[in-house]
Amino acid sequence: MVAVAHIASQEYRLVPVADLEPHPDNPHRGDVEVISESIEANGFFGAVLVQRTRMRIIAGEHRWRGAVERGLAEVPCVLIDVDDEQAKRILRADNRTAALGYEDPEALAALLASLDEDLAGTGYTEADLTDVTRLVSAPDLDEVVEMLGEPTKRDGWVALRLTVPRPVNAAWSDLVSGREPAQVLAELLGVEWQWDDEAAA
C-alpha cells in the first residue's frame, strides 16, 4: 500500500530579516555574492522556509543573507510547525535533493543563449556560456589536431609510474639509455614487442 503524503501546517507571511536566524547545523555553503546579484537584478522570489517556534531558517539561508546584503527589511517566509529533529531532517533533505540534481548541458546552453547576451543576475558569466556551448558542440577536428598534434598509436598506451629506491632508478636509467623504455620493460616481462617505430616515436 502506498503511503499518502501530507501537507505540513504552514503560514506564509513577510518577516523582518532581523527576526530570522540561520540553522546552526546547516552544512551547505552557498555563494551569497551571486545570490545577492540575482536579487538585485531579478528581485527576491520564492520564500524562506522557517521553523516557527525558533524563527530558525530551514531552507533559504543564503537567499536571506543575500536579502540582508541588499538592504531588504523583510523577506517572504513560509512558517511551519516542526520540532528540532524534524527541522534537521527537512534541512538535510533540502540540501541533499538539490545536490542530487543535474543540469542538461544542451538545455542550459540554449537557455543562456536565449538571454540576448544579458546574463546579469543569472549567476553565469560570458566565460560560462562559452564553456557550456563548447561542451555541447562537436569539436572541430582540425583545431584538435592543431592543439594536440596528429594521433599516433602511442596515444592508446597507459602511463605507468613506480616509486623505487635510487639504486634501482639508476640501474633502470642505464638499461634504457638510448632505447624505448616500454620496449625494455616488455623484454624484461617476456612480452613480445609488436609496436613499430611509429608507435614508439
Order of alpha helices (4+ residues) and beta strands (2+ residues): beta-beta-alpha-beta-beta-alpha-beta-alpha-alpha-alpha-alpha-alpha-alpha-alpha
